[in-house]
């Protein structure tokens, strides 16, 4: 059909949405309080029992920010109105279930909030974090009691702003690409270590 001969109403009535594959969309939330980050232990497959950021699938009638606030509250009991965008993560194969794109949000709180694991989260805990330089790039260490997690990565400078972001994850104990989201979030929210300078890239 010649599009110029159709009204918008006619065009939309004839539009076949099935012609285009649709990825699923999730939200993830990075909450920081002083030297701690809130993580959940996944209660379901995939990556069951691995530590991750709170998050989940959006509802079709839900704004992204509202979905992030809902998932945070459902999985941890924590709440904040101060979430801001960290980035969008859509690498092919980042999730074994489907082509899933995640929109990540973050916030810096003045202090820890009480938390509990609920919904899809088997547990929810505040982990102390530390960023440090290595000969290969940057190391993120997370610790809560006897649990210790690491993520090693290289960094690159953004071409326009000159800010730093994760270039490549070398190794990670966290679920999916959540190590990358955490490090990117720490840098964007002004919580990167003073060591993160030009020499790290």
C-alpha positions in Angstrom: 0.0 0.0 0.0 1.1 3.5 -0.7 1.6 5.1 2.7 0.8 8.5 1.3 -2.7 7.4 0.5 -3.5 6.2 4.0 -4.6 8.3 7.0 -2.7 7.6 10.2 -5.7 5.7 11.6 -5.8 3.5 8.5 -2.1 2.9 8.6 -2.2 1.9 12.3 -5.2 -0.4 11.6 -3.3 -2.2 8.9 0.0 -2.3 10.8 1.4 -5.8 11.4 3.4 -5.7 14.6 4.4 -9.3 14.2 6.7 -8.4 11.4 9.3 -7.2 13.9 10.7 -9.4 16.7 10.3 -7.8 20.1 13.0 -8.1 22.8 11.9 -8.4 26.4 12.6 -5.4 28.6 13.8 -5.5 32.3 14.9 -2.9 34.8 17.8 -3.3 37.3 18.5 -1.1 40.4 21.8 -0.1 42.0 21.3 1.2 45.5 24.4 2.6 47.2 24.6 3.7 50.9 28.0 4.9 52.0 30.4 2.0 51.2 27.6 -0.6 50.6 25.6 -1.9 47.7 22.2 -3.7 48.0 22.2 -7.1 46.3 19.7 -10.0 46.0 20.4 -13.7 45.8 18.4 -15.0 42.8 15.7 -17.5 43.8 14.9 -18.8 40.4 16.7 -20.0 37.2 18.6 -18.8 35.3 21.6 -18.2 37.5 19.7 -19.4 40.6 21.5 -18.6 43.9 23.9 -16.1 42.3 24.0 -12.6 43.6 22.5 -9.9 41.4 21.0 -6.4 41.4 17.3 -6.2 42.3 15.1 -6.0 39.1 12.8 -7.7 36.8 10.5 -7.5 33.8 8.4 -4.4 33.1 4.6 -4.5 32.7 3.4 -3.3 29.3 1.4 -0.5 30.8 4.2 0.6 33.2 6.7 3.4 32.9 10.3 2.3 33.2 11.1 4.3 36.3 7.9 3.0 38.0 8.9 -0.6 37.1 12.3 0.0 38.7 10.7 1.3 41.9 8.2 -1.6 42.0 10.8 -4.3 41.5 13.1 -2.8 44.1 10.3 -2.7 46.7 9.0 -6.2 45.7 12.4 -7.9 46.0 14.0 -6.1 48.9 11.5 -3.9 50.6 13.7 -0.8 50.0 12.1 2.3 48.5 13.4 5.5 46.9 12.1 8.3 44.7 15.6 9.4 43.7 16.5 6.9 41.0 18.4 8.1 37.9 19.4 6.4 34.7 22.7 4.6 34.7 22.5 3.0 31.2 20.9 0.5 28.8 22.4 -3.0 28.5 21.4 -5.0 25.5 24.4 -7.3 24.5 23.2 -10.3 22.5 23.3 -13.3 24.8 23.4 -11.4 28.1 20.5 -13.5 29.3 20.0 -17.1 28.2 16.2 -16.9 28.3 15.6 -14.5 25.4 16.9 -11.3 23.8 16.5 -9.1 27.0 17.4 -5.5 27.2 17.8 -4.0 30.7 17.4 -0.3 31.7 19.5 0.2 34.8 18.8 2.9 37.4 20.7 3.9 40.5 20.5 6.0 43.6 22.8 7.1 46.5 21.1 6.9 49.9 22.3 8.7 53.0 22.1 5.4 54.9 21.2 1.7 54.5 17.5 0.8 54.5 16.2 -2.4 56.2 15.9 -5.1 53.5 14.5 -8.6 53.1 14.4 -11.1 50.3 11.0 -11.5 48.7 9.2 -12.2 45.4 12.0 -13.6 43.1 14.8 -12.9 45.6 15.8 -15.7 48.0 17.8 -13.1 50.1 18.6 -9.4 50.1 21.8 -8.1 51.7 24.0 -5.0 51.9 27.5 -5.7 50.7 30.5 -3.5 51.3 32.3 -2.6 48.1 35.8 -1.5 47.1 37.2 -0.5 43.7 40.9 -0.8 43.0 43.3 -0.8 40.2 45.0 -3.9 38.9 47.5 -4.5 36.2 44.7 -5.5 33.9 42.2 -2.7 34.8 39.8 -2.4 37.7 38.7 -4.8 40.4 35.3 -4.6 42.2 35.2 -6.5 45.5 32.0 -7.1 47.4 31.8 -8.6 50.8 29.0 -9.6 53.2 29.9 -11.9 56.1 31.6 -14.9 54.6 30.4 -14.1 51.0 33.0 -12.5 48.8 32.4 -11.6 45.2 34.7 -10.1 42.6 34.4 -8.5 39.1 37.4 -7.6 37.0 37.1 -5.4 34.0 38.8 -2.9 31.7 37.6 0.6 31.3 37.3 3.0 28.3 36.6 6.7 28.0 33.3 7.8 26.5 34.0 9.6 23.2 31.9 12.7 23.9 31.9 13.3 27.7 35.2 11.7 28.4 33.7 9.8 31.4 34.7 6.2 32.1 32.7 3.1 31.5 33.3 -0.6 31.4 34.9 -1.8 28.2 35.1 -5.5 28.9 34.3 -7.8 31.8 37.3 -10.2 32.3 35.7 -12.2 35.2 32.7 -11.9 37.4 31.0 -13.7 40.2 27.8 -11.8 39.8 24.8 -12.9 37.7 24.4 -11.8 34.1 26.3 -8.5 33.4 25.5 -7.0 36.8 29.2 -6.5 37.6 29.3 -4.1 34.6 26.2 -2.3 35.6 27.5 -1.8 39.2 30.9 -0.5 38.0 29.3 1.8 35.4 26.8 3.0 38.1 29.5 3.7 40.7 31.3 5.8 38.1 28.2 7.7 36.9 26.9 8.4 40.4 30.2 9.8 41.6 31.2 6.8 43.8 34.2 5.6 41.8 37.4 5.3 43.7 39.9 8.1 43.5 42.2 5.5 41.9 40.0 5.5 38.8 42.1 7.8 36.7 43.5 7.9 33.1 46.1 5.2 34.1 43.4 2.6 34.5 42.5 2.5 30.8 
